[in-house]
Amino acid sequence: MTDGGKRGRFIAFEGGEGAGKSTQAKLLADALRSRGISVDVTREPGGTAGAEAIRHLLLHPPGEEGDAGWGARAEALLFAAARADHVERRIRPAMDNGTWVVCDRFVDSSRAYQGGAGGLGDEAITALHNFGSRGLRPDLTILLEVDPDQVEERLAIRDGDEVDAIGGRSSEYHRNVAACFNALAKADPKGFAVIDGSGDADAVHAEVLKALEPLFESSAA
């Protein structure tokens, strides 16, 4: 390991579509670099060549137009496979080298989307994660919560009329996803920091930095 042998930290941003995860991940990475911390910004599904290939399959499933796409179990397996490759080839090596990893989504997205809203249950998703990624958890998961009406406005600006196989699912499905995220955070208050993502990006970023203060302090010790 570098950095005096210290292990890098792992921060994941979670939340529904349009919550501002990518923006906050970039702002956090810039802030960490300004502190002299080595940072690797990545995303899920994706982050490695293999995982990016799976990402394309997930968001643009093969088949005729109007096809229902992947079944729930196949979808969960694909996410788990992408994550296993991501963890083995990128996340763990970076952390072992003293780098802080900032990830746009991680396993809690699978727990909320496929396990909760998709009906597969948390036990099944957790079992896949324990096998494929050896149960790796972020040092802190930052959950960004945004009012559904504001999310619709953001998505309209970001995506226009183009939606992927998951983002284009029903509003009821996405409400269930949000409820699942909230339940996961309440069940693990030490592992999650819940932040109101409805403000402007800089204000939300300030709250993110505040939530990370204990990690900064422990890393400096």
Buried (B, 14 or more C-beta within 10 A) or exposed (E): EEBEEEBBBBBBBBBBBBBBBBBBBBBBBEBBEEEEBBBBBBBBBBBBEBBBBBBEBBBEBEEEEEEEBBEBEEBBBBBBBBBBBBBBBBBBBBBEBBBBBBBBBBBBBBBBBBBBBBEBEBEBBBEBBEEBBEEBBBBBBBBBBBEEEBBBEBBEEEBEEEEBBBBEBEEEEBEBBBEBBBBBBEEEEEBBBBBEBBBEEEEBBBBBEEBBEEBBEEBEE
